[in-house]
Each structure stands twice: as C-alpha cells, then as structure tokens.
Amino acid sequence: MSVVTTEKSKTAGAVVDEPVVPVQAGPVDEQAATAEAIAAALDPALVSRLAAQARAQGVQLLGRGGVLQQLTRRFLEAALEAEMDEHLGYDKHDPAGRNGGNSRNGKRAKTLLTEVGPVDVAVPRDREGTFAPAIVPKRSRRLGGVEDLVISLSAKGLTHGEICAHLAEVYGAEVSKDRITAITDRVMDGMAEWQNRPLDAVYPVVFIDCIHVKIRDGQVANRPIYVALAVTVDGGRDVLGLWAGDGGEGAKWWLRVLTEIRNRGVGDVCMVVCDGLKGLPDAIGEVWPQAVVQTCIIHLIRASLRYASKADWGQVAAQLKPIYTAPTESAALDAFAEFSAKWEAKYPAIVRLWTNAWAEMVPFLGFDVEIRRIVCSTNAIESLNARFRRAVNARGHFPTEQSALKVLYLTVCSLDPTGKGRVRWSNRWKAALGAFDIAFDGRVTAGRR
C-alpha cells in the first residue's frame, strides 16, 4: 500500500497541507493501491457535502450532466496542465519561463468519450506544437477504458448498432457504427500474431471441431470455421487457432489445419478427440502417427437421435449408454449386440452409424476411468462453440470472412475474464494428466521438459 505524504504549499499567504501521492506504474493491483491512496487523500467531509448538495439540488451523480462528468473534466484538465508543466520545464505563470523559448499558446476544446459519458476538456497548447499529452493523446476522442468496453460488448455478441445504442443510453454518447468498426478493427494485428504464435511441443489432448457461419460473398452461404482447442501438459487450455474454410467441412481442410499446427511446433499429440467425419482419422494419422483418434460420443448420440422418432429418444439414449460406459471393449460389444437386436429392424441407420464409427469410438475404453471421463465427449470445445454461436447468431451473417474471424477472435479474448474458469479447468484435469502420463509412456512428462 502506498503511503500518502504531505508537503507544504502557500496559497493566498497561508500554509496548507496538500496530499501528495506517488504515481506508480505497474501491475493492476499496484495501480489499484495507488488509486485507493488517492481516494483516501480526499476530505471525507467535502465528499459528503458535495453528494448532499447534488442530491438536494436534483443533480445526478452519473450520466449526462452528472457530477462525475464534471469531476472527470477537472481531473483530466489538471493532469494535462501538469504534463504541460513537465514538457516546458516550468509552472504556469512562473517568471522562470519568460523569454525561455517555447511557451503556452492557449487551449483547444475537445470532447472525449469516457466511461462516465462525454466530457468536454480544454487541452493546453504550446507555441512550437511539440506538446504530446499522454493522458489524452493527440487525435484521440476516446479514453482507453471505452475502447475496452466496446471490444468487450462486441465479444459478448452485441452488434455494432446495439453497441451504439448502449453507449447512447447508458453514457449519453453518440458513437457511429464506423467508429465502432474502427475500434474493433484494431484487434486484427493482434489476431495475426496470435494465429501464428509458436505452440507447445506436446499436447495430451487436442479437441477439434467446426462451426458454420453465414458469409456474404456474392451471396450468403454457410462457411466452416475450424477450431482446435488443446489441453496443455500443465492442465491449462489453449485455443490453437481459427481457420476459415470454403464449402463444407472436409478431411482435406482438416489436414491443412493440422499440418499448420504441427509446423508451429506441435510434434506430438497423445489423443485427438473429434467428430465422425469421414477421412478425418487418416488425416490425423498422417500428421501425428502416434496419436489416438477418439470419436466424440456426444456427436454419435446426437447423430443417432436424428434417425430416431422423437417418441423413442429416451429409450434409444438409455440403451446406448451401456455401450460407451462398458468396462471393456468386449462388454461394449455385448451391449451393442443387445441394442442391435432390439432396434436394428426399426432404425438400421443407427446400427450402421455405430458400426462404421466403432474403431474410433472404443479407444477410450482401454484407459483409466479418469481419462474416460475427460475425453469421451468434446464438451470442452462444445462450451467454446456455444460462445461462438451466441456471437455469430446475433449478427445473422457477415460481409467478409475477416469480419467473421474478428468476432470469433474477440470471443476467444473475452473467455474467462476472472480466471476462475482456468482454475476449475486445471483442477479437473490434474488426475487425468497423471493417468495420461502412465498410459502414454511418459510422453506428457517429456512435454514439460
């Protein structure tokens, strides 16, 4: 915690104590401590008197014309004057600045969009035009917190029109859609760097899946966006990238995606969990020959129910469960034989579906129960896809492929803002990683070195 000290200053012939708080630049917790010290330096009686006066006169604290807007204006203007003093090397009205070369040259008005609404400030100027304030940069009309707010709202699925309406309703600020677009476009450089960053050498599990978005390229059409989510050797999760394909989802595109992931440093993957796309196991085997391909059980169940009457969903799902929860592959075969005997005549497509997917469905039955629980479905990536779909569905369709990728990237950036989800995820994977290391002959441990 910063210590608030005082220094003596003379005002109108009297000596008063003025609080002096050292400015700190560091992590968020240090900045919060400094901000707390600044707030503690204010006279509580003065704050109470101002709040009571505002309430008595019917002046709101927040929103357009509120007290906080005026306080923000005064604070910003005081900070700008301090920056000008430092730039020129002398205080305002100080005789030391006479005939000293550069000097003050009036002020210019500027309206800033802040988190407390639009604030009109007077920015000081110097004669040589070399003053470049840090708190209110030249040609900037927004403070940093507003840009973070716009990006956060966009990542949560709000359209640009909805963001404009939100800023107008809550902050009384008129912001155009073009300005919202300009703010969100700034993330594209970061996205390119993120998409090409080096990856870990070993991942215990990689979940892969595909979502479809509508893109207007001549005419509106569904386009696949390929997503890969990895579990790290320390139990963390890492979205490896986003790739836009053309046409429908295909094994050839997945081969390109997986090859790019390998070229970014991923030399070994213990298990890849995916849907039952034809040709996908061969593509995975070509990139990582040692990887075990596990078909997503959730995908199999969903595909099975598409072939069944809704009235039979409960029975079909209940009788499929003994297959994927069997203790051994032979027990799963027995359960599948019972299922086939009852349902093959009515739903032969379901039996054929499980028969074709059997080789990629049963690998996890040979592993420890901790591994089974964690990889028998792609729930990990399904939760991510749910966030993607919420952001995508709010917009209907996108004008370009890049605009779709931008929204999905913003969604990735906004995942788990508090960090609590990362802790829960890591705790959930601890037992499974130990089982993985045993089952895969120390390949997970090798990745930690």
C-alpha positions in Angstrom: 0.0 0.0 0.0 1.3 3.4 -0.9 1.9 5.9 1.9 0.2 9.3 1.4 2.6 12.1 2.4 2.0 15.8 2.5 4.0 18.8 1.5 3.7 22.5 2.4 2.4 24.9 -0.2 1.5 28.6 0.1 -1.9 29.7 -1.1 -3.0 33.3 -0.6 -0.4 33.7 2.2 -1.5 30.7 4.2 0.4 27.5 4.6 -1.8 24.4 4.0 -1.1 20.7 3.7 -1.7 19.2 0.3 -1.7 15.5 -0.2 1.0 14.1 -2.4 0.5 10.6 -3.7 3.4 9.0 -5.7 2.3 7.9 -9.1 3.0 4.2 -9.7 3.1 2.3 -13.0 2.9 -1.4 -12.6 0.6 -4.3 -12.3 -3.1 -3.8 -11.8 -3.0 -4.5 -8.1 -0.3 -1.8 -7.6 -2.3 0.7 -9.6 -5.4 -0.1 -7.6 -3.4 0.5 -4.4 -2.3 3.9 -5.7 -5.8 4.8 -6.7 -7.1 3.8 -3.3 -4.4 6.1 -1.7 -5.5 9.0 -3.9 -9.1 8.5 -2.9 -8.2 8.3 0.7 -6.5 11.6 0.5 -9.8 13.4 -0.3 -11.5 15.0 2.7 -14.5 12.7 3.5 -16.5 15.7 4.8 -16.0 17.5 1.5 -17.2 14.4 -0.4 -20.2 14.1 1.7 -21.1 17.7 1.4 -20.8 17.6 -2.4 -23.0 14.4 -2.6 -25.6 16.0 -0.3 -25.6 19.2 -2.3 -26.1 17.3 -5.6 -29.0 15.4 -4.1 -30.6 18.5 -2.6 -30.4 20.3 -6.0 -31.6 17.3 -8.0 -28.3 16.9 -9.9 -27.5 13.3 -10.8 -24.1 11.8 -10.0 -23.9 9.6 -13.1 -24.8 10.1 -16.8 -25.0 13.2 -18.9 -24.6 16.4 -16.9 -23.7 14.4 -13.8 -21.3 15.4 -11.1 -18.8 12.7 -12.1 -18.6 14.1 -15.6 -17.5 17.5 -14.1 -15.1 15.9 -11.7 -13.6 13.9 -14.6 -13.2 17.1 -16.6 -11.4 18.8 -13.8 -9.1 15.9 -13.1 -8.2 15.5 -16.8 -7.5 19.2 -17.2 -5.4 19.3 -14.1 -3.4 16.3 -15.4 -3.0 18.0 -18.8 -1.7 21.1 -17.1 0.8 19.0 -15.1 2.0 17.4 -18.3 2.5 20.8 -19.9 4.5 22.0 -16.9 6.7 19.0 -17.3 7.0 19.5 -21.0 8.0 23.2 -20.8 10.1 22.8 -17.6 8.3 25.5 -15.5 4.9 26.0 -13.9 2.2 28.2 -15.3 2.9 32.0 -14.6 6.3 31.1 -13.3 8.8 34.0 -14.1 11.4 31.4 -14.9 9.6 30.8 -18.2 9.9 34.3 -19.6 11.9 34.5 -22.8 12.7 30.8 -22.4 11.8 29.8 -25.9 8.7 27.5 -26.1 5.7 28.7 -24.1 2.0 28.1 -23.6 -0.3 29.1 -26.5 -3.8 28.9 -25.2 -6.1 25.8 -25.3 -8.2 23.9 -27.7 -11.6 22.3 -26.8 -12.1 18.6 -27.2 -14.9 16.2 -26.4 -13.8 12.9 -25.0 -15.9 9.7 -24.8 -15.3 8.3 -21.4 -16.9 5.6 -19.2 -18.8 8.4 -17.4 -20.1 9.9 -20.6 -18.9 12.6 -23.0 -16.6 15.1 -21.3 -15.6 18.5 -22.7 -12.0 19.3 -21.8 -9.6 22.2 -22.6 -6.3 20.8 -23.9 -3.4 23.2 -23.4 -1.1 24.0 -26.5 2.4 25.2 -26.8 3.8 27.6 -29.5 6.1 25.1 -31.1 3.4 22.4 -31.3 5.6 19.7 -29.7 3.3 19.0 -26.7 2.1 15.4 -26.9 -0.1 14.6 -23.9 -0.1 11.0 -22.7 -3.4 11.0 -20.8 -5.3 12.5 -23.8 -3.3 11.6 -26.9 -3.4 13.8 -30.0 -6.3 13.0 -32.4 -7.8 10.7 -29.8 -11.5 11.1 -28.9 -11.8 8.2 -26.5 -10.1 7.1 -23.3 -8.7 3.6 -23.2 -11.5 2.2 -20.9 -14.1 3.0 -23.6 -12.3 1.0 -26.3 -12.0 -1.9 -23.9 -15.8 -1.6 -23.2 -16.6 -1.6 -27.0 -14.4 -4.7 -27.6 -16.0 -6.4 -24.6 -19.5 -5.7 -25.8 -18.6 -6.9 -29.3 -17.1 -10.1 -27.9 -20.3 -10.8 -26.0 -22.3 -10.8 -29.2 -23.7 -7.3 -29.5 -23.9 -5.9 -33.0 -22.4 -2.5 -33.8 -25.8 -0.9 -33.8 -26.6 -2.4 -30.4 -23.3 -1.1 -29.0 -24.1 2.4 -30.3 -27.5 2.3 -28.7 -26.0 1.0 -25.4 -23.4 3.8 -25.3 -26.1 6.4 -26.0 -28.5 5.0 -23.4 -26.0 4.4 -20.6 -23.4 7.1 -21.2 -25.2 9.6 -23.3 -22.6 9.3 -26.0 -23.3 9.4 -29.7 -20.9 7.0 -31.4 -21.2 6.0 -35.1 -21.1 2.4 -36.4 -18.0 3.4 -38.4 -16.2 4.4 -35.2 -17.2 1.1 -33.5 -15.8 -0.7 -36.5 -12.5 1.3 -36.4 -12.1 0.3 -32.7 -12.7 -3.4 -33.2 -10.5 -3.5 -36.3 -7.5 -2.7 -34.2 -7.5 -6.2 -32.9 -6.7 -7.7 -36.3 -2.9 -7.1 -35.9 -3.1 -8.9 -32.6 -5.1 -11.7 -34.2 -2.5 -12.3 -36.9 0.2 -12.6 -34.3 -1.9 -14.9 -32.1 -2.8 -17.1 -35.1 0.9 -17.6 -36.0 2.4 -17.9 -32.5 4.7 -20.8 -31.6 2.9 -23.7 -29.8 4.0 -26.3 -27.3 5.8 -29.4 -28.4 3.4 -31.8 -26.8 -0.3 -31.7 -26.0 -2.0 -34.6 -24.1 -5.4 -33.9 -25.9 -6.5 -31.8 -28.8 -10.2 -31.3 -29.4 -11.1 -30.3 -32.9 -14.5 -29.2 -34.3 -16.1 -27.0 -36.8 -18.8 -24.4 -36.7 -20.6 -22.8 -39.6 -21.2 -19.1 -40.1 -23.1 -17.3 -42.9 -20.8 -15.1 -45.0 -22.0 -12.8 -47.8 -19.6 -13.4 -50.7 -21.7 -12.6 -53.7 -24.5 -14.4 -52.0 -25.0 -15.6 -48.4 -23.6 -19.1 -47.8 -22.6 -21.3 -44.9 -18.8 -21.4 -44.4 -17.0 -23.6 -42.0 -14.7 -22.2 -39.3 -12.3 -24.8 -38.0 -11.4 -24.7 -34.3 -8.7 -26.5 -32.3 -8.6 -26.5 -28.5 -5.7 -28.1 -26.7 -5.1 -29.3 -23.2 -1.5 -28.4 -22.1 0.8 -30.6 -20.1 0.1 -28.4 -17.1 -3.6 -28.8 -17.3 -4.4 -25.5 -18.9 -6.4 -24.9 -22.1 -5.3 -23.2 -25.2 -7.2 -22.3 -28.3 -4.7 -23.0 -31.0 -6.3 -21.1 -33.8 -9.3 -20.3 -36.0 -9.3 -21.2 -39.7 -11.9 -20.3 -42.3 -12.7 -22.9 -44.9 -14.7 -22.9 -48.1 -17.6 -25.1 -48.9 -18.5 -27.8 -46.4 -16.3 -29.3 -43.6 -13.8 -31.8 -45.2 -10.9 -34.0 -44.2 -8.7 -32.3 -46.7 -9.1 -28.9 -45.0 -8.5 -30.6 -41.6 -5.3 -32.0 -43.0 -4.2 -28.4 -43.9 -5.2 -27.1 -40.4 -3.4 -29.9 -38.6 -0.3 -29.6 -40.7 -0.1 -25.9 -39.9 -0.4 -26.7 -36.2 2.4 -29.2 -36.5 4.5 -26.6 -38.4 4.0 -24.2 -35.4 5.9 -26.6 -33.2 3.5 -29.3 -32.1 5.5 -32.5 -32.6 3.3 -34.9 -30.6 -0.3 -35.2 -29.6 -1.4 -38.2 -27.4 -5.1 -38.1 -28.3 -7.3 -36.2 -30.8 -11.0 -36.0 -30.0 -13.2 -35.3 -33.0 -16.5 -36.0 -34.7 -17.1 -38.9 -37.1 -16.1 -37.0 -40.3 -15.1 -39.5 -43.0 -11.4 -39.5 -43.7 -10.5 -37.4 -40.6 -8.7 -40.3 -38.7 -6.5 -40.8 -41.8 -5.7 -37.0 -41.8 -4.8 -37.1 -38.1 -2.6 -40.2 -38.6 -0.7 -38.5 -41.4 0.2 -35.6 -39.2 0.7 -37.4 -35.8 1.2 -41.1 -36.4 1.2 -41.9 -32.7 -2.0 -40.1 -31.9 -5.1 -42.0 -30.7 -8.2 -40.8 -32.5 -11.3 -40.8 -30.3 -14.7 -40.1 -31.8 -16.9 -37.8 -29.8 -19.6 -39.8 -28.0 -21.9 -36.7 -27.9 -21.7 -36.4 -31.7 -22.6 -40.1 -32.1 -25.6 -39.9 -29.7 -26.9 -36.7 -31.5 -26.4 -38.3 -34.9 -28.3 -41.4 -33.6 -31.3 -39.5 -32.4 -31.6 -37.7 -35.8 -32.5 -41.1 -37.2 -35.0 -42.0 -34.4 -38.5 -40.8 -33.8 -38.8 -38.3 -31.0 -41.0 -40.6 -29.1 -38.1 -43.2 -28.9 -35.3 -40.8 -28.0 -35.5 -41.6 -24.3 -35.3 -45.4 -24.9 -32.6 -45.2 -27.6 -30.4 -42.9 -25.5 -30.8 -45.1 -22.4 -29.9 -48.3 -24.3 -26.9 -46.7 -26.0 -25.4 -45.7 -22.6 -24.2 -49.3 -21.6 -22.2 -49.3 -24.8 -20.0 -46.3 -24.1 -19.8 -46.9 -20.3 -18.8 -50.5 -20.6 -15.8 -51.5 -18.6 -14.1 -53.3 -21.6 -14.5 -53.4 -25.3 -15.9 -56.9 -25.2 -18.6 -55.8 -22.7 -19.3 -52.9 -25.1 -19.7 -55.4 -28.0 -22.2 -57.4 -25.9 -24.2 -54.2 -25.1 -24.1 -53.2 -28.8 -25.4 -56.6 -29.8 -28.4 -56.2 -27.4 -29.1 -52.8 -28.8 -28.9 -54.1 -32.4 -31.3 -57.0 -31.6 -33.9 -54.5 -30.4 -33.6 -51.6 -32.7 -32.0 -52.7 -36.0 -35.3 -53.6 -37.6 -36.7 -50.2 -36.8 -33.6 -48.0 -37.1 -31.0 -49.8 -39.2 -29.2 -46.4 -39.8 -28.4 -46.1 -36.1 -26.8 -49.6 -36.0 -24.8 -48.8 -39.2 -23.7 -45.5 -37.8 -22.2 -47.1 -34.7 -20.7 -50.0 -36.7 -18.9 -47.6 -39.0 -17.6 -45.5 -36.1 -16.7 -48.4 -33.8 -12.9 -48.3 -34.4 -12.7 -44.7 -33.3 -15.3 -45.0 -30.6 -13.8 -47.6 -28.4 -10.1 -46.4 -27.8 -11.0 -44.7 -24.6 -12.5 -47.9 -23.1 -9.0 -49.2 -22.7 -7.9 -46.3 -20.5 -8.3 -45.3 -16.9 -11.7 -44.0 -15.7 -10.2 -40.5 -15.3 -9.2 -40.5 -18.9 -12.6 -41.8 -20.0 -14.5 -39.1 -18.0 -12.5 -36.3 -19.6 -12.3 -37.4 -23.3 -15.4 -39.4 -24.0 -17.0 -36.2 -25.4 -16.0 -32.9 -26.7 -17.8 -30.9 -24.1 -14.7 -28.8 -23.7 -14.9 -27.5 -27.2 -18.7 -27.6 -27.2 -18.8 -24.9 -24.5 -16.5 -22.8 -26.6 -18.6 -23.3 -29.7 -21.7 -22.2 -27.7 -20.0 -18.9 -27.0 -19.1 -18.6 -30.7 -22.7 -19.4 -31.8 -24.1 -16.7 -29.5 -21.8 -14.1 -31.0 -22.5 -15.3 -34.6 -26.3 -15.7 -34.3 -26.6 -12.1 -33.0 -25.3 -10.9 -36.4 -27.1 -13.2 -38.8 -24.4 -13.1 -41.4 -21.0 -11.4 -42.1 -19.9 -9.3 -45.1 -16.5 -10.9 -45.3 -14.5 -13.8 -43.9 -12.2 -11.5 -42.0 -15.2 -9.9 -40.2 -16.4 -13.3 -39.0 -12.9 -14.3 -37.8 -12.6 -11.0 -36.0 -15.8 -11.6 -34.0 -14.7 -15.1 -33.1 -11.2 -13.9 -32.1 -12.8 -11.3 -29.8 -14.9 -14.1 -28.2 -11.7 -16.0 -27.5 -10.1 -13.0 -26.0 -13.1 -12.5 -23.7 -13.1 -16.0 -22.3 -12.8 -16.4 -18.5 -12.1 -12.7 -17.6 -11.8 -13.5 -13.9 -9.5 -16.5 -14.2 -11.8 -18.7 -12.1 -12.7 -20.9 -15.1 -9.0 -21.6 -15.7 -8.6 -22.8 -12.1 -11.6 -25.1 -12.3 -10.3 -26.5 -15.6 -6.8 -27.1 -14.2 -8.2 -28.9 -11.1 -10.4 -31.1 -13.3 -7.5 -32.2 -15.4 -4.9 -33.0 -12.7 -5.9 -36.6 -12.1 -6.4 -37.2 -15.8 -2.9 -35.9 -16.7 -1.4 -38.4 -14.3 -3.3 -41.2 -15.9 -2.3 -39.9 -19.4 1.4 -40.0 -18.5 1.1 -43.6 -17.5 -1.0 -44.7 -20.4 1.2 -42.9 -23.0 4.6 -43.9 -21.6 5.8 -40.6 -20.2 5.1 -38.5 -23.3 3.2 -36.0 -21.2 6.2 -35.6 -18.8 8.5 -35.2 -21.8 6.5 -32.2 -22.8 7.2 -30.5 -19.5 10.9 -30.5 -20.0 
